[in-house]
Structure formats: C-alpha cells, structure tokens
Amino acid sequence: MVDSLGAITFWGFSSALDLQDKDLVSRIKDVSVNDGADDAIQILLIGSGDIRHLLTTVARAWRHRKRKLKFYIIEGNLELYIRQLLLLHLILEPPKDMGLQEKTEFFLEIYGNTLIRQQVFDYIVSRSNQLLRMVTDADYLVERMPSVHLSALKFKERDQMEAILKFLRNPDLRTADIAKFWDNRLRKHLEVRYDSRKGAYDWDYSMKLGDRGKGVLNNREYAYWRETGIAFGLREADYNIQNRTLISGLIIRKGGDRIAERGYWGDIVCSPYLSYGIECEEESFFKKSNGLYTKTSQEVAVYNILSLLHELTHKERYVMPVPKPAEEKKEESKLVEITEEDEEEEEEEKEEDGKVVEVEDGKAETETAELMSLDNVEIHYLPIGSAPDLQKKSKYKRAFDVVYFSNSMVHHLTPEMSAVFSDKATVICETARYMLELKKEQCQEFVNKVTAMAKNAGCQASNPVDGFTCSTMRFTFERKGDS
C-alpha cells in the first residue's frame, strides 16, 4: 500500500538548485555556444519530480558564461511529464498576456494545492487542449515550444499522455473528488490517530521537521496543508475547484488482486514548501522578532518564483520594491473600486482578442499569442524508467556533464551508469533529510549507502555530508584512460 510519502513525486524533497553554480558544479566544462554545435552542457535529471532545478538553472543562465543547455529528464510517471509541460507553458506565457505576479500565483497553485481557484482551473483546461495537440502533432510542438522534445518517448507513452490530458481538459468536476482522495490518504496513514490528527501534525512539525531545519516554515501553515492539501492560499478567494494535475491512476493490491484506482498518490507529510519555501537569496526573509521568523514559507516561495520569472524575462536580478509610506498607501486605496471595475473590462477585452479554433471532439480552444523562447535551451523527455538503458545507447555514452538523482531514484547510481558520465562529470544526489518517516541515524545511513554506491561507480565525495542537515550530496567523476 502507498505510504505517507506517496508513489508519485509531485514535488521534490530538496531546494531548487542552479546546476551551473560554481559552488555546486566546480568542474563544469568552460565552453561557449559559439564553440561548436556539440559544445553544450548536458544535464541528466533522474526523478527530480518537478521543474525546480530546470527552471532555476535556465532563469539564472544569464549569470554565467553563455552556454547551450541540454536537459534530459527521466521520471517514473507520465503525470509528472504533463505537470512539467503545463508549468513550462505557464512560465513562457508572453508578458503582455500574463504578468509576473499572476504567473507566480498560478504556478504555485498548480504546483502545491489540491484545491485551486476557478480561473486557474480554466487555465489548466485551456492549456491542456494545446498540450494535447503538442503531444499528438510534432509540427505544432515545434511551432509552440521548440525547446521541448518528445521524440524519444514511446508511442504507448504518448497515447497515455493523451488520455491524461483529455482527463485534465474535461470541465466536468464530477469525474473525481480530490478532497475525498486526500482525506482517504490521511485516514489510512493516521489510522486510530485520525481523530486527534492536529496533535499528529504538531508532533511531526516540532519533533521531525524542527530537528532537520524547517527554516521559516511555521506550524500554522504546515498544519493547514496537512489538513487540506492547500499549501499556497495567496488570495482572499475561494479555493474550491480540484487541481486535477495531482490526480492519477495507480495499480494497487486489494485482497491479492491488482486493481487500477484513481486518487491522490503523492506526499502527505513533507509538503511542497521544501522546494521553494525553505531557502532564498533575499536575507531579509529570515529576520526574527521575539525569536520567531517574521516571514512564512509561502512568502519565501512567492519571492523565489517571482524572482526566477523576472530573471527569465528580463535577464537581471529581481529587486524587491521598497515599502511605500502610509500616506501613499491611503491614496492608492481610493483607487481600489476603479481598479476592480476595470479588471472585468480587461478580461472581456482579452476574450475578444483571442482567436477561437476548433480542436478534436468539437471542443473550442482559445489560441494564445506566441510563447516566450528559451534561447540555447533544449529539454528532452526520455521514456519512463529508462535510466538503466541509457548506457546501452551510444549517443548517451560520455554525454552528461551533470547528473542529478532524487533519493527515490538513487538506486540507478551503478557502475554501469558511469558509462553515460562525461570524462569530468558532477553527480548530485538528494539526501533523505526531509523523509520525515526516517530517524536521524537512518538519514545518515542513507548517505553512507549512497556514498558507497557512488564510490563503486568511480565517483569521489566532494565533502562530508550530514544526512540530517544537508539536502544534497555532491560527487565528482573523472574518467581514467579509455575506461
């Protein structure tokens, strides 16, 4: 049966990384896109679950020497590919159609909420129509998102992705009930403790997260997410529409039989705050007053996503606006009624400007403007669970300069896998720091096991790692001779 961590990694269990950062990847080859077509930094992401590393690396690429970035992604579930494509489409929406603040709110709601606002649900339905065309029409994919490549996927996988997208675009909310799915998971996890679950949330927060360094994450927001599955309540609005990107099918055992069952099969104890809401470049978010942080994980996550989207769009660091004096705020408050009235007019103008085209099954779709381009970036989606087969293909041998393993996929770090490492590669593995079901000694045992696996694969540890306080461990690989 599925445990509290889930069978599908909808979000990662470590903070987002810039995979070109010299402190992280000190041996990355120094090439320029002008040096030749083959001179690109090739990055293999195995089981990362979301696009946090991809988004951070691409958004901050302007900070480093200009290089071509090629990402190769392997996950364990096709639903993760769909979520990643949907969020990629979102961040590439042209600024004239969607501002940075709105993008940030949509991103976080889709990313970490079981329940979302109506307008976010409408966006998912609309973009699922477009993604459906991209998955089934290679020419349309090149036209809309030329950086994304799905050619390596099997025909069976594309058919399954098509079925998932048809489920997402279905406006009938009676097809599933994610609130019920979430509650079922809570009941099976807590069992007799279900009636006293608030105490269980407090225990996990204080005794498990607290020891591992929970940062600005506070008890109230953690407990609210544990109870409802809503991590980011960014507006005073109704969050009452199910986020179907978090619903998936799973083969489970019941009475000795294998049954396909639809539900929510992700994490219910660690939280989506870990990816974007724990660490931040802006030090002011970690100030304390009376021993308590003045900011929350939600505020940190908003800043992180907003700053990444700003860097992606403007190729410059995001600078937080200076708070306005109280007098100016009073003047602005007088314009609130006018602004609210104008919002409806703007929405009507957008609808009038959109061109309606017919798609499969007679459903209408509003075609949007041209998406932003990702210059010098390629994103290749590889077949599900194909990590063990990479070393059998000549085009992947000695190909990858940076290889990332999630803690659920680190068993693929084998001596055979080293065949796909470049001659001087960096290998990054996620620790079990935020696996709350594990004790302190088990977290360190995990680090020791992974270190031994990496050594067998020809890698050397860059520095000692405490499995209870470090989210990732880094290894370097250097090929000797022609091996």
C-alpha positions as CSV (number, residue, x, y, z in Angstrom):
1,M,0.0,0.0,0.0
2,V,1.1,3.6,-0.6
3,D,2.9,5.1,2.4
4,S,2.8,8.7,3.6
5,L,5.5,9.8,1.1
6,G,3.4,8.6,-1.8
7,A,4.1,6.7,-5.0
8,I,4.4,9.8,-7.2
9,T,6.9,12.6,-6.5
10,F,4.8,15.6,-7.4
11,W,7.3,17.9,-5.8
12,G,10.9,17.5,-4.7
13,F,12.3,16.9,-1.2
14,S,15.1,19.5,-1.5
15,S,15.5,23.1,-2.5
16,A,15.9,24.2,-6.1
17,L,19.4,24.3,-7.5
18,D,21.2,26.3,-10.1
19,L,23.1,23.5,-11.8
20,Q,25.7,25.9,-13.3
21,D,26.5,27.4,-9.9
22,K,30.3,27.1,-9.4
23,D,29.9,26.3,-5.7
24,L,27.9,23.3,-6.7
25,V,29.4,22.3,-10.1
26,S,33.0,23.4,-9.8
27,R,34.3,21.2,-12.7
28,I,31.8,22.1,-15.4
29,K,33.5,22.5,-18.7
30,D,34.1,26.0,-19.9
31,V,32.5,26.2,-23.3
32,S,30.5,28.7,-25.3
33,V,27.7,28.2,-27.7
34,N,29.8,29.7,-30.4
35,D,32.5,27.0,-30.0
36,G,30.5,24.4,-31.9
37,A,27.2,22.5,-32.1
38,D,28.5,19.8,-29.8
39,D,29.8,22.1,-27.1
40,A,26.8,22.1,-24.8
41,I,26.3,21.4,-21.1
42,Q,24.3,18.3,-20.9
43,I,22.3,17.7,-17.7
44,L,20.5,14.5,-16.8
45,L,17.7,14.7,-14.2
46,I,16.6,11.4,-12.9
47,G,13.4,11.5,-10.7
48,S,13.5,15.2,-9.8
49,G,9.7,15.2,-9.9
50,D,9.2,18.8,-10.8
51,I,11.0,21.5,-12.8
52,R,12.6,23.3,-9.9
53,H,16.2,22.6,-11.0
54,L,15.4,23.2,-14.6
55,L,13.6,26.5,-14.0
56,T,16.3,27.8,-11.6
57,T,19.2,26.8,-14.0
58,V,17.6,28.3,-17.1
59,A,16.4,31.5,-15.3
60,R,19.9,32.2,-13.9
61,A,21.8,31.2,-17.1
62,W,22.5,34.8,-17.8
63,R,24.6,35.0,-14.6
64,H,27.1,32.5,-16.2
65,R,29.1,32.3,-19.4
66,K,26.8,31.9,-22.3
67,R,26.4,28.2,-23.0
68,K,23.9,25.9,-24.6
69,L,21.9,23.9,-22.0
70,K,20.5,20.4,-22.9
71,F,18.3,18.8,-20.2
72,Y,17.4,15.1,-20.3
73,I,14.5,14.2,-18.0
74,I,13.5,10.8,-16.7
75,E,10.6,10.3,-14.3
76,G,8.6,7.3,-13.0
77,N,5.2,8.6,-14.0
78,L,3.7,10.2,-17.1
79,E,1.6,12.5,-15.0
80,L,4.8,14.3,-13.9
81,Y,5.7,14.9,-17.6
82,I,2.2,16.5,-18.1
83,R,2.6,18.7,-15.0
84,Q,6.1,19.8,-16.1
85,L,4.9,20.7,-19.6
86,L,1.9,22.6,-18.2
87,L,4.2,24.6,-15.8
88,L,6.7,25.2,-18.6
89,H,3.9,26.5,-20.8
90,L,2.8,28.8,-18.0
91,I,6.2,30.4,-17.4
92,L,6.6,31.0,-21.1
93,E,3.3,32.9,-21.4
94,P,4.1,36.3,-23.0
95,P,4.3,39.2,-20.5
96,K,1.5,41.1,-22.3
97,D,-0.9,38.2,-21.7
98,M,0.1,37.4,-18.1
99,G,2.1,39.5,-15.6
100,L,4.7,38.1,-13.3
101,Q,2.5,38.3,-10.2
102,E,-0.3,36.4,-11.9
103,K,2.1,33.8,-13.3
104,T,3.6,33.3,-9.8
105,E,0.2,32.7,-8.2
106,F,-0.9,30.3,-11.0
107,F,2.3,28.4,-10.8
108,L,2.2,27.9,-7.0
109,E,-1.5,26.9,-7.0
110,I,-1.0,24.3,-9.7
111,Y,2.3,23.2,-8.1
112,G,1.2,22.7,-4.5
113,N,-2.6,23.0,-4.0
114,T,-5.2,20.2,-4.1
115,L,-7.9,22.9,-4.5
116,I,-7.5,26.0,-6.7
117,R,-9.4,29.0,-7.9
118,Q,-11.8,28.8,-10.9
119,Q,-9.6,31.0,-13.1
120,V,-6.6,28.6,-12.5
121,F,-8.8,25.6,-13.3
122,D,-9.9,27.3,-16.5
123,Y,-6.3,27.9,-17.4
124,I,-5.5,24.2,-17.0
125,V,-8.4,23.2,-19.2
126,S,-7.4,25.7,-21.9
127,R,-3.7,24.8,-21.9
128,S,-4.4,21.0,-21.7
129,N,-6.1,21.4,-25.2
130,Q,-2.9,23.0,-26.5
131,L,-0.6,20.4,-24.9
132,L,-2.8,17.7,-26.4
133,R,-2.1,19.0,-29.8
134,M,1.6,19.2,-29.0
135,V,1.8,15.6,-27.8
136,T,0.0,14.3,-30.9
137,D,1.4,16.8,-33.5
138,A,5.2,17.2,-33.7
139,D,4.9,20.2,-36.0
140,Y,2.6,22.0,-33.6
141,L,5.1,21.3,-30.8
142,V,7.9,22.8,-32.8
143,E,5.8,25.8,-33.5
144,R,4.6,26.4,-29.9
145,M,7.5,25.1,-27.7
146,P,10.6,24.5,-29.9
147,S,12.8,23.9,-26.9
148,V,10.8,20.8,-25.9
149,H,11.5,17.4,-27.5
150,L,9.2,14.4,-27.1
151,S,10.6,12.3,-29.9
152,A,12.3,9.8,-27.6
153,L,9.0,8.8,-26.0
154,K,7.3,5.6,-27.0
155,F,4.1,5.6,-28.9
156,K,2.4,3.9,-26.0
157,E,3.5,6.7,-23.6
158,R,2.2,9.4,-25.9
159,D,-1.1,7.6,-26.1
160,Q,-1.2,7.6,-22.3
161,M,-0.3,11.3,-22.1
162,E,-3.1,12.0,-24.5
163,A,-5.5,10.2,-22.2
164,I,-4.2,12.2,-19.2
165,L,-4.6,15.5,-21.0
166,K,-8.2,14.6,-22.0
167,F,-8.9,14.0,-18.3
168,L,-7.4,17.4,-17.4
169,R,-9.4,19.3,-20.1
170,N,-12.7,17.8,-19.1
171,P,-14.7,20.6,-17.5
172,D,-17.0,18.1,-15.6
173,L,-15.8,18.3,-12.0
174,R,-17.8,15.2,-11.1
175,T,-15.2,12.9,-12.6
176,A,-13.1,12.9,-9.4
177,D,-13.0,14.3,-5.9
178,I,-9.5,15.2,-4.7
179,A,-10.7,16.4,-1.3
180,K,-12.1,12.9,-0.7
181,F,-8.8,11.3,-2.1
182,W,-6.8,13.5,0.3
183,D,-8.9,12.5,3.3
184,N,-8.7,8.8,2.5
185,R,-4.9,9.0,2.5
186,L,-5.0,10.8,5.9
187,R,-7.3,8.2,7.4
188,K,-5.1,5.3,6.1
189,H,-1.9,6.9,7.3
190,L,-3.1,8.1,10.7
191,E,-5.5,5.2,11.4
192,V,-6.5,5.4,15.1
193,R,-4.8,8.8,15.4
194,Y,-7.1,10.4,12.8
195,D,-9.5,12.0,15.4
196,S,-6.5,13.6,17.1
197,R,-4.7,14.4,13.8
198,K,-4.0,18.0,14.8
199,G,-1.7,16.7,17.5
200,A,-0.1,14.4,15.0
201,Y,0.6,17.4,12.7
202,D,2.1,19.3,15.6
203,W,4.3,16.4,16.6
204,D,5.6,16.0,13.0
205,Y,6.3,19.7,12.8
206,S,8.0,20.1,16.2
207,M,9.8,16.7,16.6
208,K,10.7,15.8,13.0
209,L,10.8,18.9,10.8
210,G,12.2,21.0,13.6
211,D,15.3,18.9,14.0
212,R,16.0,18.9,10.3
213,G,15.9,22.7,9.9
214,K,12.5,23.8,8.9
215,G,13.5,27.4,8.2
216,V,10.7,29.9,8.0
217,L,8.0,27.2,7.7
218,N,5.6,27.7,10.6
219,N,3.3,25.4,12.4
220,R,0.1,27.0,11.3
221,E,0.8,26.8,7.5
222,Y,2.2,23.3,7.8
223,A,-0.8,22.1,9.7
224,Y,-3.2,23.7,7.3
225,W,-1.5,22.0,4.4
226,R,-1.6,18.6,6.2
227,E,-5.4,19.0,6.8
228,T,-6.5,20.4,3.4
229,G,-3.7,19.8,0.9
230,I,-3.6,23.6,0.2
231,A,-0.1,25.0,0.6
232,F,-0.5,28.4,-1.1
233,G,-3.5,30.4,-0.3
234,L,-2.3,33.5,-2.0
235,R,-5.6,35.4,-2.3
236,E,-8.7,36.1,-0.2
237,A,-10.6,33.9,-2.7
238,D,-12.5,30.6,-2.9
239,Y,-10.2,27.6,-3.3
240,N,-12.9,25.2,-4.1
241,I,-12.0,23.6,-7.6
242,Q,-10.0,20.4,-7.6
243,N,-6.5,20.5,-9.1
244,R,-6.6,17.5,-11.3
245,T,-2.9,17.6,-12.1
246,L,-2.5,16.0,-8.7
247,I,-4.9,13.1,-9.6
248,S,-3.5,10.0,-11.1
249,G,-4.1,6.3,-11.6
250,L,-2.2,3.6,-9.7
251,I,-2.1,-0.1,-9.6
252,I,-2.7,-1.2,-6.0
253,R,-3.2,-4.6,-4.3
254,K,-6.6,-5.4,-2.7
255,G,-7.2,-8.9,-1.4
256,G,-4.5,-10.3,-3.5
257,D,-5.8,-8.7,-6.7
258,R,-4.2,-5.9,-8.7
259,I,-6.6,-3.0,-9.2
260,A,-6.3,0.3,-11.1
261,E,-7.5,3.0,-8.9
262,R,-7.7,6.8,-9.4
263,G,-6.7,9.0,-6.5
264,Y,-4.1,11.3,-5.0
265,W,-0.9,9.3,-4.6
266,G,1.6,11.9,-3.6
267,D,3.3,13.1,-0.4
268,I,1.0,13.9,2.6
269,V,3.6,14.6,5.3
270,C,6.6,16.6,3.9
271,S,4.9,19.4,1.9
272,P,5.6,21.3,-1.3
273,Y,7.3,24.1,0.8
274,L,10.6,22.2,0.7
275,S,11.3,23.0,-3.0
276,Y,10.8,26.8,-2.9
277,G,9.9,27.8,0.6
278,I,12.9,26.9,2.7
279,E,15.9,28.7,1.1
280,C,16.1,32.1,-0.5
281,E,18.8,34.6,-1.8
282,E,17.0,37.5,0.0
283,E,18.3,37.6,3.5
284,S,15.5,39.9,4.8
285,F,13.1,36.9,4.7
286,F,15.0,35.3,7.6
287,K,14.8,38.1,10.1
288,K,13.4,37.2,13.5
289,S,11.3,39.1,16.0
290,N,11.0,37.8,19.6
291,G,12.7,34.6,18.4
292,L,10.2,33.9,15.6
293,Y,10.6,34.5,11.9
294,T,8.6,37.4,10.6
295,K,8.0,35.8,7.2
296,T,6.4,32.5,6.2
297,S,7.4,29.7,3.7
298,Q,4.6,30.9,1.5
299,E,6.1,34.4,1.2
300,V,9.5,32.9,0.5
301,A,8.1,30.7,-2.2
302,V,6.3,33.6,-3.8
303,Y,9.6,35.6,-3.8
304,N,11.5,32.7,-5.2
305,I,9.2,32.0,-8.1
306,L,8.6,35.7,-8.8
307,S,12.4,36.4,-8.9
308,L,13.0,33.4,-11.2
309,L,10.3,34.5,-13.6
310,H,11.7,38.0,-13.5
311,E,15.2,36.8,-14.3
312,L,13.9,34.6,-17.1
313,T,12.1,37.5,-18.7
314,H,14.5,40.4,-18.1
315,K,17.9,38.8,-17.6
316,E,18.6,40.7,-14.5
317,R,18.3,40.1,-10.7
318,Y,14.9,40.9,-9.2
319,V,14.9,43.8,-6.7
320,M,12.2,43.8,-4.1
321,P,10.2,47.1,-4.2
322,V,10.7,49.4,-1.3
323,P,7.6,49.6,1.0
324,K,5.6,52.8,0.4
325,P,4.9,55.3,3.2
326,A,1.4,55.1,4.9
327,E,0.2,58.3,3.2
328,E,0.8,56.9,-0.3
329,K,-1.0,53.7,0.6
330,K,-4.1,55.7,1.6
331,E,-4.1,57.5,-1.7
332,E,-3.8,54.1,-3.5
333,S,-6.7,52.7,-1.5
334,K,-9.0,55.3,-3.0
335,L,-8.5,53.7,-6.5
336,V,-9.4,50.2,-5.5
337,E,-13.0,50.4,-6.6
338,I,-12.0,51.8,-10.0
339,T,-9.3,49.0,-10.4
340,E,-11.8,46.2,-9.6
341,E,-14.3,47.5,-12.2
342,D,-11.6,47.8,-14.8
343,E,-10.5,44.2,-14.2
344,E,-13.7,42.8,-15.7
345,E,-13.3,45.1,-18.8
346,E,-9.8,43.8,-19.3
347,E,-11.0,40.2,-19.1
348,E,-13.6,41.0,-21.8
349,E,-11.0,42.6,-24.0
350,K,-8.8,39.5,-23.7
351,E,-11.6,37.3,-24.7
352,E,-12.5,39.4,-27.7
353,D,-8.8,39.5,-28.8
354,G,-8.4,35.7,-28.6
355,K,-9.0,33.6,-31.7
356,V,-11.2,30.6,-31.3
357,V,-10.2,27.5,-33.3
358,E,-11.8,24.0,-33.4
359,V,-10.0,21.0,-31.9
360,E,-10.7,17.3,-31.6
361,D,-14.2,16.3,-30.3
362,G,-15.6,19.7,-31.2
363,K,-14.1,21.4,-28.2
364,A,-13.2,25.1,-28.6
365,E,-9.9,26.4,-27.7
366,T,-8.6,30.0,-27.5
367,E,-5.3,30.3,-29.3
368,T,-2.8,32.4,-27.4
369,A,0.0,34.6,-28.6
370,E,3.4,33.3,-29.3
371,L,5.2,32.0,-26.3
372,M,8.5,33.3,-25.0
373,S,11.5,31.5,-26.4
374,L,14.2,29.7,-24.3
375,D,17.3,30.6,-26.2
376,N,20.1,28.0,-26.2
377,V,18.0,25.5,-24.2
378,E,16.8,22.1,-25.2
379,I,14.5,19.9,-22.9
380,H,14.4,16.2,-23.9
381,Y,11.9,13.9,-22.2
382,L,13.1,10.3,-22.2
383,P,10.9,7.1,-21.7
384,I,9.6,6.4,-18.3
385,G,12.1,4.4,-16.2
386,S,14.7,4.4,-19.0
387,A,17.7,5.2,-16.7
388,P,19.1,1.6,-16.7
389,D,19.0,1.5,-20.5
390,L,20.9,4.8,-21.2
391,Q,24.3,3.2,-21.1
392,K,23.2,0.8,-23.9
393,K,22.8,3.6,-26.4
394,S,25.9,5.0,-28.0
395,K,24.6,8.6,-28.2
396,Y,24.4,8.8,-24.4
397,K,27.9,7.4,-23.7
398,R,30.1,10.0,-22.0
399,A,27.4,12.5,-22.7
400,F,26.3,14.1,-19.4
401,D,28.3,16.7,-17.5
402,V,25.8,17.0,-14.6
403,V,23.7,14.1,-13.4
404,Y,21.1,14.5,-10.7
405,F,19.4,11.6,-8.7
406,S,16.5,12.1,-6.4
407,N,16.5,10.0,-3.2
408,S,13.9,7.7,-4.7
409,M,15.9,7.1,-7.9
410,V,19.4,6.9,-6.5
411,H,19.5,3.1,-6.9
412,H,20.3,3.8,-10.5
413,L,23.7,5.1,-9.5
414,T,25.6,2.0,-10.5
415,P,29.0,1.2,-12.1
416,E,27.1,0.7,-15.4
417,M,25.6,4.1,-15.2
418,S,29.0,5.7,-15.2
419,A,29.2,5.0,-18.9
420,V,27.0,8.0,-19.5
421,F,29.0,10.4,-17.4
422,S,31.3,12.7,-19.3
423,D,35.1,12.5,-18.7
424,K,34.8,15.1,-15.9
425,A,31.3,15.0,-14.5
426,T,29.5,16.2,-11.4
427,V,27.0,13.8,-9.7
428,I,24.4,15.3,-7.3
429,C,22.2,13.1,-5.1
430,E,19.3,14.1,-2.9
431,T,19.6,13.0,0.7
432,A,16.8,11.7,2.9
433,R,16.9,14.8,5.1
434,Y,13.2,15.6,4.7
435,M,12.0,12.0,4.7
436,L,10.1,12.6,7.9
437,E,9.4,8.9,8.4
438,L,13.1,8.2,8.8
439,K,15.1,8.7,12.1
440,K,18.3,10.6,12.3
441,E,20.5,7.5,12.2
442,Q,18.6,6.2,9.2
443,C,19.2,9.5,7.3
444,Q,22.9,9.2,7.9
445,E,22.8,5.5,6.9
446,F,21.2,6.5,3.6
447,V,24.1,9.0,3.0
448,N,26.7,6.3,3.8
449,K,25.0,3.8,1.4
450,V,24.8,6.4,-1.4
451,T,28.4,7.3,-0.9
452,A,29.4,3.7,-1.2
453,M,27.4,3.3,-4.4
454,A,29.0,6.4,-5.8
455,K,32.4,5.1,-5.0
456,N,31.7,1.9,-6.8
457,A,30.6,3.9,-9.8
458,G,34.0,5.7,-9.8
459,C,32.9,8.9,-8.0
460,Q,34.6,10.7,-5.2
461,A,32.7,12.7,-2.5
462,S,33.4,16.4,-2.6
463,N,33.0,16.9,1.2
464,P,31.5,15.0,4.2
465,V,27.7,15.2,4.4
466,D,25.4,15.2,7.4
467,G,22.3,13.4,6.3
468,F,20.2,15.3,8.8
469,T,21.2,18.8,7.9
470,C,22.2,18.6,4.2
471,S,19.6,18.3,1.4
472,T,22.1,17.1,-1.3
473,M,25.5,15.4,-1.6
474,R,27.9,16.1,-4.4
475,F,30.4,13.8,-6.1
476,T,33.0,14.2,-8.8
477,F,33.7,11.7,-11.6
478,E,36.9,11.6,-13.6
479,R,37.4,9.0,-16.3
480,K,40.8,7.4,-16.3
481,G,42.3,6.3,-19.5
482,D,39.8,4.8,-22.0
483,S,37.6,3.2,-19.4
